[in-house]
Amino acid sequence: MTTRSENNDPSTPLPHGADAVHALGPLTLRTASVGPMDNNAYLLTCTATGEQLLIDAAAEPERLRALIAEGAGAADRDAAGGAWPRLDQVVTTHRHHDHIGALAEVVVATGARTAAGAEDADAIQEQTGTAIDVPLAHGDRVRVGEAELEVIALRGHTPGSIALLWRGGEHGDHLFTGDSLFPGGVGNTDHDPVRFGQLIDDVEERVFAVLPDATRVHPGHGDGTTLGVERPSLPQWRERGW
């Protein structure tokens, strides 16, 4: 069953689920849970131009193909033949294998541009054979039609981990965090105090210090949250070291 949201209350987390669709004015957000690790793949479609951007081509290329077709209004295409629907860009949040399993197949099939954090770009190419067209740095911008996403580097889970922020005005701020921020804590840093310190510092300084509590967080796995829900726990996260 498809979960649909019209974003009536921008201060609450959006429901995810395997087939969630959220109408956000200038953008439509679709989510799919794919692969054995239940990765969240996010498709953003510009309602004015039809341009589409996929965040993390993680796994299950045929499920991603259906997701992209839904966004393109081409859900009735022959699943066994015919051209893939329109996809303009794939942004990879970080280099871990469960986030890039379908990258090569999706890019070859669609001709989509690729982007990822500069420090993870070489590792992604080594693992997938897919070159990263646009190496991203903190403060860069990524466009999807008439909408603009801000790149926030959140170093520590991997050196080139990034989040993408869409400031949606009346439709709320939406932050796609990969594996750097989840409900209940930051991403895994393998008990390395240096990596953890870098990640918790980046999350506090680049996310919580500058974005409002109503910001909706869309992580790489599982359900979403808001910064307001997580903010009181920041001291506890830092003290426990993970």
C-alpha positions as CSV (number, residue, x, y, z in Angstrom):
1,M,0.0,0.0,0.0
2,T,1.3,3.5,-0.9
3,T,1.5,6.0,2.0
4,R,0.7,9.5,0.9
5,S,1.2,12.7,2.7
6,E,0.2,16.3,1.9
7,N,2.6,17.7,4.5
8,N,-0.1,19.2,6.7
9,D,2.2,19.5,9.7
10,P,5.8,20.4,8.8
11,S,7.0,19.9,12.4
12,T,6.4,16.2,12.5
13,P,8.4,13.4,10.9
14,L,7.1,12.1,7.6
15,P,6.1,8.4,7.5
16,H,8.5,6.4,5.3
17,G,7.5,2.9,4.4
18,A,8.3,1.0,1.2
19,D,6.0,3.1,-1.0
20,A,5.7,6.5,0.6
21,V,4.8,9.5,-1.6
22,H,4.9,13.1,-0.2
23,A,3.6,16.1,-2.0
24,L,5.8,19.0,-1.0
25,G,4.8,21.8,-3.4
26,P,7.7,22.3,-5.7
27,L,9.0,18.8,-5.1
28,T,7.5,15.4,-4.8
29,L,9.4,13.0,-2.5
30,R,9.1,9.2,-3.0
31,T,10.8,6.7,-0.9
32,A,11.6,3.0,-1.3
33,S,13.2,0.5,1.1
34,V,15.6,-1.7,-0.9
35,G,18.1,-4.4,-0.3
36,P,18.9,-6.8,2.6
37,M,19.8,-3.9,4.8
38,D,16.5,-2.0,4.1
39,N,18.2,1.1,2.7
40,N,16.1,4.1,2.0
41,A,16.3,5.4,-1.6
42,Y,14.8,8.8,-2.1
43,L,13.5,10.2,-5.4
44,L,12.9,13.9,-5.7
45,T,10.8,15.1,-8.7
46,C,10.5,18.8,-9.6
47,T,6.8,19.4,-10.2
48,A,7.5,22.2,-12.7
49,T,10.1,20.6,-14.9
50,G,9.9,16.9,-14.3
51,E,13.6,16.7,-13.5
52,Q,14.4,13.8,-11.2
53,L,17.2,13.2,-8.7
54,L,17.8,9.9,-6.8
55,I,19.5,9.9,-3.5
56,D,21.4,6.5,-3.1
57,A,21.0,3.9,-5.8
58,A,21.4,1.3,-3.1
59,A,20.0,-2.0,-4.4
60,E,17.3,-3.6,-6.4
61,P,17.6,-1.8,-9.7
62,E,14.2,-3.0,-10.9
63,R,12.5,-1.5,-7.8
64,L,14.4,1.7,-8.4
65,R,13.3,1.6,-12.0
66,A,9.6,1.4,-10.9
67,L,10.2,4.2,-8.4
68,I,11.7,6.5,-11.1
69,A,8.8,5.6,-13.5
70,E,6.3,6.5,-10.8
71,G,8.0,9.9,-10.5
72,A,8.1,10.4,-14.2
73,G,4.4,9.4,-14.6
74,A,5.4,6.3,-16.5
75,A,4.5,3.6,-14.1
76,D,2.7,1.6,-16.8
77,R,5.9,1.1,-18.9
78,D,6.7,-2.4,-19.9
79,A,8.9,-3.7,-17.1
80,A,10.6,-6.1,-19.4
81,G,11.5,-3.7,-22.2
82,G,11.5,-0.2,-23.4
83,A,13.7,2.7,-22.2
84,W,14.1,3.6,-18.6
85,P,12.2,6.7,-17.5
86,R,13.8,10.0,-17.0
87,L,16.5,10.3,-14.3
88,D,18.8,13.3,-14.3
89,Q,21.1,12.8,-11.4
90,V,22.1,10.3,-8.7
91,V,23.7,11.6,-5.5
92,T,25.4,9.1,-3.3
93,T,25.6,10.0,0.4
94,H,28.7,7.9,1.0
95,R,30.8,5.1,-0.2
96,H,29.6,2.0,1.8
97,H,28.6,-0.9,-0.3
98,D,24.9,-1.0,0.8
99,H,24.4,2.5,-0.6
100,I,25.9,1.9,-4.1
101,G,24.8,-1.6,-5.1
102,A,22.6,-0.5,-8.0
103,L,24.5,2.6,-9.0
104,A,26.3,1.2,-12.0
105,E,23.1,-0.4,-13.5
106,V,21.0,2.7,-12.9
107,V,23.6,5.1,-14.4
108,V,24.2,3.0,-17.5
109,A,20.4,2.6,-18.1
110,T,19.5,6.3,-17.6
111,G,22.6,8.3,-18.4
112,A,22.1,10.2,-15.2
113,R,24.9,12.4,-13.9
114,T,26.6,11.2,-10.7
115,A,27.6,13.2,-7.6
116,A,29.1,12.3,-4.2
117,G,31.4,13.7,-1.6
118,A,34.8,14.3,-3.1
119,E,36.6,12.3,-0.4
120,D,34.5,9.2,-1.2
121,A,34.4,9.6,-5.0
122,D,37.5,7.4,-5.8
123,A,36.3,4.6,-3.5
124,I,32.8,4.6,-5.2
125,Q,34.4,4.4,-8.6
126,E,36.7,1.5,-7.5
127,Q,33.7,-0.5,-6.1
128,T,31.2,0.2,-8.9
129,G,33.2,1.1,-12.0
130,T,31.1,4.3,-12.1
131,A,32.9,7.6,-12.3
132,I,31.6,10.4,-10.1
133,D,30.9,13.4,-12.4
134,V,30.5,16.0,-9.7
135,P,32.7,15.7,-6.6
136,L,30.8,17.6,-3.9
137,A,32.2,19.7,-1.0
138,H,30.6,21.3,2.0
139,G,28.6,24.3,0.9
140,D,28.0,23.2,-2.7
141,R,24.6,23.3,-4.3
142,V,22.8,20.5,-6.2
143,R,19.8,21.4,-8.4
144,V,16.7,19.3,-9.3
145,G,14.7,21.4,-11.7
146,E,13.7,24.6,-10.0
147,A,14.7,23.4,-6.5
148,E,18.1,23.6,-4.9
149,L,19.7,21.3,-2.3
150,E,22.5,22.4,-0.1
151,V,25.5,20.0,0.5
152,I,26.5,19.5,4.1
153,A,29.6,17.5,4.7
154,L,29.3,15.3,7.8
155,R,32.7,13.7,8.2
156,G,33.3,10.6,10.3
157,H,31.1,7.8,9.2
158,T,33.2,8.0,6.0
159,P,35.6,10.8,5.0
160,G,33.2,12.0,2.3
161,S,29.8,11.5,3.8
162,I,27.3,14.2,2.9
163,A,23.8,15.3,3.7
164,L,21.5,17.2,1.4
165,L,19.3,20.0,2.7
166,W,16.2,21.3,0.9
167,R,14.8,24.5,2.4
168,G,11.2,24.1,1.5
169,G,9.7,27.2,3.0
170,E,6.1,26.5,3.9
171,H,6.7,22.9,3.1
172,G,9.4,22.6,5.7
173,D,13.1,21.9,5.7
174,H,14.1,18.4,4.7
175,L,17.5,16.9,5.5
176,F,18.7,13.7,3.8
177,T,21.5,12.4,6.1
178,G,22.6,9.1,4.7
179,D,24.2,7.1,7.6
180,S,25.4,10.2,9.5
181,L,22.3,11.0,11.6
182,F,19.5,8.7,12.7
183,P,16.8,8.8,15.3
184,G,18.7,8.2,18.5
185,G,22.2,9.1,17.4
186,V,24.9,9.7,14.8
187,G,26.3,7.1,12.4
188,N,28.7,4.3,13.2
189,T,32.3,5.3,13.6
190,D,33.7,1.9,14.7
191,H,34.4,3.1,18.2
192,D,37.1,5.4,16.8
193,P,37.2,8.5,19.1
194,V,38.7,10.7,16.4
195,R,36.1,9.8,13.9
196,F,33.3,10.1,16.4
197,G,34.5,13.5,17.5
198,Q,34.6,14.7,13.9
199,L,31.1,13.5,13.2
200,I,29.4,14.7,16.4
201,D,31.1,18.1,15.9
202,D,29.9,18.4,12.3
203,V,26.4,17.3,13.3
204,E,26.2,19.8,16.1
205,E,27.9,22.7,14.3
206,R,26.5,22.2,10.7
207,V,23.1,20.8,11.5
208,F,21.7,21.5,15.0
209,A,23.3,24.9,15.4
210,V,21.9,26.3,12.2
211,L,18.6,24.5,11.4
212,P,15.3,24.8,13.2
213,D,13.7,22.0,15.3
214,A,11.0,21.4,12.6
215,T,13.6,20.2,10.1
216,R,12.7,16.7,9.0
217,V,15.5,14.2,8.9
218,H,15.4,11.4,6.3
219,P,18.1,8.9,7.1
220,G,19.7,6.1,5.1
221,H,17.8,3.4,6.9
222,G,14.6,3.2,8.9
223,D,12.1,5.9,10.0
224,G,12.6,9.6,9.9
225,T,12.7,12.1,12.8
226,T,13.0,15.8,13.4
227,L,15.8,17.9,14.8
228,G,13.6,19.0,17.6
229,V,13.0,15.4,18.7
230,E,16.7,14.6,18.7
231,R,18.2,17.9,20.0
232,P,17.8,17.2,23.8
233,S,19.8,14.0,23.4
234,L,23.0,15.6,22.0
235,P,24.8,15.8,25.3
236,Q,24.1,12.1,25.9
237,W,25.4,11.1,22.5
238,R,28.6,13.0,23.1
239,E,29.1,11.5,26.6
240,R,28.5,7.9,25.5
241,G,30.8,8.3,22.5
242,W,28.6,6.8,19.8
